[in-house]
Amino acid sequence: MKVEENVILCKLLDLYGKLLSKGQQEILSYSLNDDLTLSEIAQNLGISRQAVKDSLTKGEEKLFAMEEELGFLKRVEGYEKEIMLLKEQLSKK
């Protein structure tokens, strides 16, 4: 997985994570925030590596689908850019 994709997934997890199942939240958090491997996550949770992979894949798909439908991340990032531009303009005065 690319670093850029991980950064986007972290942001999506922050925005939409509560809409996922507890298991998906936990597995995505282990993977994205703690940088654990599938085997390490499986061992921590006492489940199979395949179950971790399936949950991870479905969770990622749900996060991207929610962003596609709702677009909150895109709006937040747009607002952040606008705020930075305004700060720059204010600091020049």
Disulfide bonds with the S-S distance in Angstrom:
none
